[in-house]
Amino acid sequence: MSKEKNIPDSTKYETFTQEEYMIMKDDLLRPLEKIGKAGKIWIAFLIAVCLAGVVAYYIQETKSKYVTVSLRDYTMWGVYISNFVFFVALSLVGVLMSAVLKLTHFEWYRPLSRIAEVIAVGAIMLAGVSIVAAMGRPDRLYYLVTHGRIQSPIVWDIIVIMTYLATSIILLFIPLIPSLTTCKNHLKHLPKWQLKMYDILSFGWEGTVEQWKILKKTVKILTILVIPLGVSIHTVTAWLFALTLRSEWDSTNFGAYFVSGAFLLGSAAMILATYIFRKAYKLEKYLTEMHFDKLGQVMVLMGLIYAYFNINEYLVPAYKMSGLHANHLLNLFIGEEAPFYWSVVFFGIVVPCILPMFKKMRKPLPLTIIALAVFIAGWWKRYLIVIPGLLTPYLPIQDVPKSWTHYSPSIIEWTIVAATFAAMMLIVTLFSRFFPIISVWEVAEGKLEGKEEIINYK
């Protein structure tokens, strides 16, 4: 018997029987068999929101921007860049849940890895869309790629985004290949075009020992590569702010601050996605309470790390209260933005650091409610990084209309932002309807750890 960790399909083994494997396979492939009425309504709703965003973007680009959006000389980035930073942070969920846990041999990652990877791919794609929405001249995106100057931090961002996107797509696709063969062989009643798609994308996978060796080696290399790439993309995004002449962004802490916040956001996103898939696809047997318990522990750890960098970012400068930075901090602590700021601190840092420490709070429903609060606070936290920073320039704001001293996103801007979230959910939903959202072979491999293993997988 080969010592390779392959997938059971047609031979006897001790504790994980062929019958159990077939039941597991049926459970994990069931969501692909039919889209119910509720699923169709959900997809139609997401498409409608996406189309509304397309219409809003068309209006923004064809009408006067002074009428359609609230962006002005001081808030030239606005809600779009807040959204961009949020999606970049969200994309690190693949690094946290798939790469880090996989390399450190935490076996409970197996049912979660593909969920994390598809979220990461969708998030980085929508981060790019947010950038395009913010550009006053989207036609110049081509010139940014072909004539960009390497001295520009924006070009650094383009490079790491494209590299990270390509790597994440490959990391999602390579482990999917065995599942495509499983879909082709066991879902015969699906439309012919869908079966043909599985056949083409599986690249003739037969599950031989040599193929498994190549697949596992490739996945390991990609897993190692994606960690520095993921950290780099959010670090470079932080540098876009830190290298800009704004007193409140003048920080050497920004890179670590952004990355730690991204990992906290990623843990919240994974809890939400796990709960939704668990309920929608009836996967309680595979996405168990143990996974929520572990994810809650991860959230506490990431929350504490993020709290540490927040102390460095806000309380240390507040101790000195020097220069123009003092105006920004006073505005956040006791000024106009104070209720908003302290709400974000409470729900986005205090809650995830304390509540999941209690075992009862790590049950699926309470932990999901906590994760939702962290997720929402995470978006507004990026808003507070961008907007107050722009409204506290080095030169005083004077001799401009009063409306320029404040920023309130227009309905056009909110519609485009809503469309990016709808597109994100549409990507994840459609993926889960055409491909197994939980990897059959990875879960089975985990059950066979240290036991008899099988070569053939068809």
N, C-alpha and C positions, 0 to 999 in steps of 0.2 A: 504494500500500500504506500502511495506517495506521501511524503511528509509535507507537501505543499498544502496550504490552507485553501481548499477548494470547496465547492458548493455541493451539498447533497442533492441527489436527484433520482438515483436508480439502484442504490446498493444498501445493504444493511449496515447499521451502526448502532451504538449502544443506547444512549439516553435521548438522542434527538432522532426520532424515527422518521421514515419516509412519509408516513401518514401525517405526522406533525408538520413536516416541511410543506406538504401539499396544502394543508389547511392554512399555513402561514402565507403561502404564495397566493392562494385564493383571496385571502383577506386583503393583502396588499395590492392585488391587481383589480379588486372589485371596483374602486372608484373610476377605473378606465372604461368599464363596460357600458355605462349608461349615464347620461347627464339628466338628472331629474328636473322637475318643473322649477323648484327653488333655485337650482344651479343655473338654469337658463335665465331666470329673472335677474339673478345676481350678475351674470356676465353681461346681460343687456344693459343693466344699470351702469356698470363700469364703462362700457363702450359709450353710453350716452354722455357720461361726465367727461370722458376723453374728447369726444366730439365737441362738447361745449368749450373745452380748453383750446381746441384747434380754432374754433370760431373767435374766441376771445383773443388769441394770438394774432389772427388775421386782422381783427379790428385794431389791435395795438400797433401793428406794423403799417397799416394803411391810413389810419387817422392820425391826427396830431397827438403826440405823446403827452403834451401838456394837458390834454383833455382826457385821455384814456388811462394814464397811469400817474402815480404820485411821485415818481422819481424826479429829483431836481438836482441842482449843482452839489448840494451837500449830501443828500441821500441818493447818490447815483447808482448804488448797488441795490439797496432795498430788500424786499422780501424774497426776491429770486435768489440772491446769494445766500440768504439765511437758509433757504430751501436746499441750495447746492451743498452747503456745509453739512446740513442734516443728512442728506443722502450719502455723502462721502463717509460720514461717521457710521451710518447704517451698513454700508458695504463691508465694514470690518467684522461683521458677524460671521462671515465665512472663515476669516482667520481665527477667530476665537473658538467657534464651535466645531469646525472641521479640522483645521490644521493643528492648532495648539493641543487640543484634547487627543487628536489622533497620534501625534508624535509623543505625547506623554503617557500613552497607553491607558487612558481612562475609557474603559470599554463601553460605558453608557452613552458615548457619543454616537454610536452606530445608527440608531433610528433617526437621529437629529441631523446628521451630516448633510444629507441632500437638501433638506429644508433650508439649512443655513446657506448652502452654496447657491441655491436659486434666488434667495433673497439678496445675496451679495451681488449677483450678476444684474438683477433688476435694479438694485439701488444705484450701482455705478452708472448704468445706462441713463437713469433718470437724473442723476447728478449732471451728466452731460447735457440733457435736455434743459435743465434749469439754467445752465450757462448760456445756452443759445437764446433762451427767453430773455435773459438780462442784457444781451448784446444790442446796442443801438443799431449796429449794422451787421446782421447775421451773415450776410454774404461775405464778410471779411474773415469768417472762420477758416475758409480755405487758405487765405494768405497767412493766417496765424500758423497754420501747419507747414506751409511751403516756404515762408519767408520769416518765420519767427527767429528772434535773437535769443541765443542761449543764455544771455545775461538776464533775461526777463524771468521772474518767478512764475509768470503765467505759462510760459513755455515749459518750465519744469512740471507744472501741473498737467499740461497736455500730455507730456511724455509718460508720467507715472499713471495717469488715468487710462491711457490706451494700453499700456503694458499690463496693468492690473486687470483691466477688463478682459484682455486676451487670455491671460493666465487663468482667471476665474472661470471663463467659459470652457477652457480645456479641462480644468480640474473638475468641473461639473460633468463634462461629457465623457471623459475616459472611464470613470467608474460606472457610467450609465450603460456602456456597451453590453455587458452581460445581461442587464435587465431588458434591453431591447430584444435580444434573442428570446428571452423568456416571454415577453409580450407577443412576439411573432408566433411562437410555438403553442401558446396556451390561450390566446384570445382570437380564435379562428373566426368568430362571428362578427368581428369588427369590419368596417368598410375596407374594400380592397386597397384603396389609396393609403389608408393608415397602416395596414400590414406591409405594404410595399415600402413605406417610409421606414418602418422598423427594420426591414430587411436591408435597405440601403445603408442606414446609419449604423447598423451592427457590424458592417464591414466583414461579413463572413465569419463571425465569432463562432467557435466550436468548443471552447472551454478546454483546450489541450493544456498540458503542463507548461509548455513553452509560452503559450499565450498568457496564462496566469502569471508567469514570472515577469513577462514584459509589462503587463498591466500594473502589477503591484509595484514594480520598480519605478515605472513612470509616475504613478500616483504619489509615491514617496518623494520623488524629486520635486514634483509640482507642489506638494505640501510644504516642503522646505522652502521653496522659492517664494511662495505666496505670502509667507509671514513678513519678510523684510519689505516686500512690495506693498502689502497692506499698511504696514506702519509708515512706509515712505509716503504713500498717497495722502494720508491725513497729516503727516508732518509737513509736507510741502504746502498743503492747504493752509496750515497754521502759519507758515512762513509768508504766504501771500498777505496776511495781516501784519505780522511782526516786522516785515520789511517795508511797510507803508508808513509814511510820516504822519502818524496819529499818536498822540501821547498815550492814550489808553491801550494801544496795541504794542507799545514799546516794551516788549517782554521777551526774555530769554526762556520763559517757562511755557510759552504757547504750544510748542510741539508736544511735550509730554501731557500738557493740560488737555489738548484736543484728543490725543490718542486714548488717554484714560477715560475721557467722556464717551468716546466712541465705543469702547468695550462695555461700559455700563449700558449704553443705549442698545448695543447688540444683544446683551443678555435679556433686556426687557422685550426686544423684538422676538427673540426665540421663544420666550414664555408665551407671548401672545399667539404666535404662529402655531406652536405646539398645541395649545389649548383649542384653537380653531380647528385644526386638522383632526385632532382627537375626537371632537364632537361631530364635526361635519361628516367625516368618513368612518366613524365608529372604530377608531383605532386604539381604544383603551387598553387592549392587550399588549400593545407595542409601545405606546406613549404612556407610560405608567406614572403612578404617583411618585415613584422613585426618581423619575426624570425631573419632575417639578421640584422635588426636594433638593436635587443636585443643582438645578438651575437657580433656585433660591439662594443656595450657598454661594454660587458664582456671583449672583447679583450683590450680595453683601460684600464680598471681597472687592469687586470692581467699584462699588459705591464708596468704600473706605479709601481706596486708592485715588478715586476722583475727588473725594473730599480733601485729601491731602494736597493735591495740586490746586484746588480752589483756594485753600488757605494761603498757598504761595502766591496765587494770582491776585487775590483781593485783600486779605488781611495784612500781609507784609507791607505792601505799598500804603495801605490805610494807616499803618503805624506812623509813617513819615508825613503823609498828606502833603506832598511837595508838588509844586508847579501846577501845570494844567491837569495832571492826572487827578488832583484833588477834586476838581470840579466834576469830573466823571464819576468818581467814587461817591461823592456826596449826593449826586443825583440818584445813584443806585441805592444807597443806604437809607437816606432820609428825604430825598427829593421826590420829583414827579414820578420816577420809575420805581420807587421803593416798594409799594404794595405788589407790583408785578414781580420785581426781583426777588423779594423774600418768599413769595408764593412758589416761584421756580426753585429756589433753594430748598424749601421745605419738601415739596413733592418730588423734586429731582435728585436730592442728595440725602436729606434726613430720613425720609420714608424708606428708600431702598437700603440704607445702612442699618436701620434699627428693626423694622417690622419683620423682615424675613429671618432674623435671628431666632424668632420663636417658631417652633416646629409646626404649630397649627397654622401659621401664616404661610407656610410652604406647601400647603395643600393646593390643588389645581385652581379652584375658584378664587380664594383670597389672594393667592400669588398673582393670578392674572389681573385682578383689579389693581394691585400694586404696580404691576408691569405697565398697565395702561396709563396710570398716573405718571410713571417715569417716562414713558414714551412721549406723552403730550408735553410734559415739562422739558424733555430733551429738545423738542422742536423750538419751543419758546426760548430756551437757553441760547440757541444759536441766533435767534432773533435779537436777544439782548446783547450778544457779542457784536453783531453787525450794526444795528441801527443807532444805539446811543453812541457808539464809537464814531460813526460818521457825523453825528450831530454835535461832536465836541472837537472841532478842528483847532489847529494852532492859532490861526487868526480869528478874532471874534467875528461872529455873524452879525453884520450890520448893513443897513441900507438895502434890505431885500424884503419882499412881501412876508408878512408874519407866518403865512402857511409854510414857508420854506424852513422855518425853525422847528417844525414838527413833521412827523411822517405818519400817515395813515394809509395803508394800501387800498387801492381802488378795487371795485368789484371785478375789473378786468384782471388785476393781479391775483386776487383771491381765486378766481375761476381757473387760472392757469396753474396755480399751486394745487388746487383740488384735483385738477386733471392729472398732475404728476403722481399724486397718491393713488388715484384710480388706475392709472397705467401700471404702477407698481403692483397693485393687487391683481390686476388683470394678467400680468405676466406670470405671477405665482399661481393664480387660479388655472390658467390655461395649461401651464406646465404640469400641474397635478392632475389634469384631465387627460393628458396624452402620455404621461410618463409616471412610473411609480414614484410617489413622493418620499417613500421609505425604501431604501435599497434592500431588495430581497436577499441578495447574496451576502451583503455585509452583515445583516442581522443573523443570517444562518451561520456565517463564519464565526460570529461571536458565540453562538450556542455550541459550536463544535470545537471551541478553543481547547486544545489539549486532548481531544478525543479522536476517534477515527475520522478520516477525511476522504473525500471523493474527488475524482478527477473530472468525470464527465459532467457537463452542465449544458443542457440544450432546452 
